């Protein structure tokens, strides 16, 4: 007969605990177990799967006999097939992460986050799931891992359902398959981990019992302050390096230049009219848009009357005029000619502007509407030089590797510091003799200047024009 003790089982993203086959945990044992709750629906003690590490360590340290029937993985021999010489900051990041075997590493785009993950996968020697936000990134990671470990790498997402000891999945697919895979991996790598605190994506971390966790992001901070939840689910921020620290070394030297663009007279007149209508409503309703609840109050009050709805339409009109001013097109043409022969990325805030520029200058456009095969053809043509210019709204903000790009033109964007860092990062991957330049086109004397000022708070602007 088995010795008395505690048993852990995995159940659809949670842990079930029983004592000798019954749910009746001795009170003295129950008092020593953090994070467990009584489930009235099934009459069992249950805990979120992500608490697996804490619970196992707790019973082990206290000498409580237990049987682990939850984990469905074993250590895995993962020798590297490539010789990797890490850069000094990558070595520092490895050491920092290994102290707790959990945590978030913040490195700029182009600084080798994927190589860092490869090094830690090899050192951890556990089946590993890498979660990414997009299909493009999934395929990129799969190729790198396959080269690094010379073994099959599975994928979950984009119509592929191939589970291997090393697997890359989109966050969406990981969520769908969570009940089947939540106990199959010892290490989970969350790429672009700033997505993790989202209402749905956080479940991929909560429902996994992986004791080893690595979060990767250039900008883990969130505008809603929920990075605290990221650090709870993934581990603390254990290492950070900044763009300005690596410029001219790992990353290409760069300059950021803001260009004030004079709107066309008819645009400026229409902008002033719409702006006045919008700001008059703010004054009338005493709405402080700089306050934490300014936007929420504006939405609520503008929805309550015809005058408010007109003010909201005026807000949209003045914003559209400043972000997509026709006068910016002549500047785009000037910059295209100035950097003829270089690889250029043009960024816009919206799809309409992206497609308009694509038609105007006869260059490929990438948006979330672009089909997968067409996207791959455009990116392949950009890398080969067949397409020296690409226009994109947001799909190149994150993750896609375009090391050939050396010039970025931001026609329009949000005030998000993350977006700025991501766009800058697209052109910073180091190459011999490379000098990167990012241009920001700002409509003079408009609210877009305030958007630019918010972006310029980031230290990446230091020593830039």
Secondary structure by P-SEA (a helix, b strand, c coil): cccbbbbbbbcccbbbbbccccccccaaaaaaccccccccccccccccccaaaaaaaaaaaacccccccccccccccccccccccccaaaaaaaaaaaccccbbbbbcccccaaaaaaaaaaaaccbbbbbbccaaaaaaaaaaaaaacccbbbbccccbbbbccbbbbcaaaaaaacccccccccbbbbccccccccccaaaaaaaccccbbbbbcccccccccaaaaaaaaccccccccccccccccccccbbbbbbbbbccaaaaaaaaaaaaaaaaaaaaacccccccaaaaaaaaaaaacaaaaaaaaaaaaaaaaaaccaaaaaaaaaaaaaacccbbbbbbccaaaaaaaaaacbbbbbcccccaaaaaaaaaaaaaccccbbbbccccccccccccccbbbcccccccaaaaaaaaacccccccbbbbbbbbbbccccaaaaaaaaaaccccccccc
